[in-house]
Amino acid sequence: MPDSASIDSSFAIERIRVDGALRDTVAAAQQHGDWHEEHLGDWRYRRLSDTFQRLPEGSVVFDDTLICGYPKIGRIFRLDAGLRAQFEHPCWVEEKIDGYNVRIFQHEGQVLALTRRGYICPFTTDRVPDLLDIRVFESEPELVLCAEVAGPENPYNEGGPPDIHEDIRLFVFDMMRKNQPGFLPHREKLRLLDAHALPGVPQYGRCEPDQAARLKPLVLALDRAGREGIIFKEDSGQDRRAKYVTGRINVADIRLCSAAIKQLPAEYFTQRVLRLALFLDEHGIAPTPDIERELGAALLEGMSDAIHQEHDTRKVIRRFRCRFLRKRNIRLFLRSLHHLLGKGSVRTRCLSREGAYYVLQFEKVLPRTTGLLAHLLRGGIVFD
Amino acid sequence: MPDSASIDSSFAIERIRVDGALRDTVAAAQQHGDWHEEHLGDWRYRRLSDTFQRLPEGSVVFDDTLICGYPKIGRIFRLDAGLRAQFEHPCWVEEKIDGYNVRIFQHEGQVLALTRRGYICPFTTDRVPDLLDIRVFESEPELVLCAEVAGPENPYNEGGPPDIHEDIRLFVFDMMRKNQPGFLPHREKLRLLDAHALPGVPQYGRCEPDQAARLKPLVLALDRAGREGIIFKEDSGQDRRAKYVTGRINVADIRLCSAAIKQLPAEYFTQRVLRLALFLDEHGIAPTPDIERELGAALLEGMSDAIHQEHDTRKVIRRFRCRFLRKRNIRLFLRSLHHLLGKGSVRTRCLSREGAYYVLQFEKVLPRTTGLLAHLLRGGIVFD
């Protein structure tokens, strides 16, 4: 996203305000981690592009401040067996929102948003004041909010929660502190959400590991509503976690991404079909003709659309639209997207004014899908 | 299949009866090729496990005799553009049969069948006298028949041509000569097929590269009949080739293999969906609800079956049944299959006598699918 370069010289661990075991980890990561120097506009920071010991990918350093990356959460495919196998203590159950993951914090008087991989996102950064009351950082300057941004007008994912019909919304699901490992305890997070009237993800209470059966109605209701799933967070010092998704979200993901065949690994599709089959099996739902047809259509519609696009315009593209408050952030956003996706892969279609917003419409070109289809449709040969 | 070992000592190129450019290639392959020494029963030979220059994977050496491997044939996804792009001269059009590829030849008085990868197949070798008149090798001792073996009772592929309801059949599609590169010319092949009353693949005449349109009715008829597709063979000294498959065969392949998710690369599935989308587009067939449902069902049925199998028996298996003439070949066949698939991966269910045949029923265990599902169904976690 910003211009990046591998770091030759080590940076000054001494200045980073970390202590204890985390200090040792950062010191080791300083020597052996995969750090990149990023700059975009006036922002300059270091980004860890691969998980190093307990420092997740996407950890960043701004001057004297470390913001830990958001760690991967494992997936279970069975409620009952999964809760028993993965947890020893009761778990908090939260909704998993279908959006993109950001970390939001204040640095030198500016509120910034980082993507999962640790890039500053000029779009989210632009819109943060719309999405939450940023005065929280006046009383909590060390706070890092971990949140999902979701809705149809975002620049990364097509689709999203079916009950968000326009623009985007933000849902906080975790909190961290700068220069500290791990998350704030669940009750502390709820207290801060409440005290600062921050938007949180829906909470579904606590569940004992041997009482997963009582979650089935919730999961089936989320499935019917086209929502993504739930996250389990153990109510213990270990803070173990797992995610569990609905069946239908897999069909939705496949529908949105089947035009991007070749951009995504093939496993993206087969894993989702397997997850759907496992969900149907777990909940005793026989694959009905409707589900089968939806799955087949999800695969074929996107691919047919890609074929037609290549045929008509010689390019396979996906369209995005999003709203900005400040024009300067649009320039930074487009620059960062070009950097991330490569030259010629982003095309601005239209920039207009709607009320308080600048509305940017743009296209991402899918180069591998375009290239493959161009080859095949012109009679190219493939040895497979 | 047979026991195999990498070859330490080089073998005697001097003895192999090859000349000219092929001799140079074999000499180079002797030094740098990936040869394996195979033995099964009384058979001993050398097998090339990777294509080396113009010697395809599966080339083998028996004493003084080289049998060239069967080369890969590229695939086109468009009839009209494909024929224009790939060919300069008219092409012979032959049916592509949905089975497995063998090379059949006589060695020291025995007629043997090799698989594509160059292993002796004790099953096909056993049944050759049923499948063709082997007296052809009396007058043509240097002949190598390249053929597809297809039908429901084969030990490798489930499914097959819908008009073969039991056992197997054989279809010759090419001929080679021992110690010679390339194939016999098409007319020479037809003459030998006719002279020796050998079973050949269906022939659909010749087609000019700019007259592909006239093949559309044939392709659509094959599609409706559930048959696999066609092969183009240029009527020229260059003998260029290409294959083109129907839409429906992709759905059939997916249906048969979706239980083997994790045994096969994910691309196996996504490529077939893309081929189906391209076929529908080329022939102006909108994806109908029936086609969508068939595709979805093909994916879900096999996976659901695998989940139920793991749940019920803790193993995901596929069942096979095939007929042998000689009991000794069953032992050799099972030994070779164990060797190829690994210990514990083949289980004999039943051996019975039916008329002139021994009927072997056996199961192949799918270890990766079994392992994955066992992990997931017992509540295991996956970081994906």
Interface residues (C-beta under 8 A of the other chain):
Chain A: K72 G74 R75 I76 F77 R78 D80 A81 G82 L83 R84 A85 Q86 A242 S258 I261 P265 A266 E267 F269 T270 Q271 V273 L274 L276 A277 L278 L280 D281 P287 P289 I291 E292 R293 E294 L295 G296 A297 L299 L300 E301 M303 S304 I307 H308 H311 L376 L377 R378 G379 G380 I381 V382 F383 D384
Chain B: K72 G74 R75 I76 F77 R78 D80 A81 G82 L83 R84 A85 Q86 A242 S258 I261 P265 A266 E267 F269 T270 Q271 V273 L274 L276 A277 L278 L280 D281 P287 P289 I291 E292 R293 E294 L295 G296 A297 L299 L300 E301 M303 S304 I307 H308 H311 L376 L377 R378 G379 G380 I381 V382 F383 D384
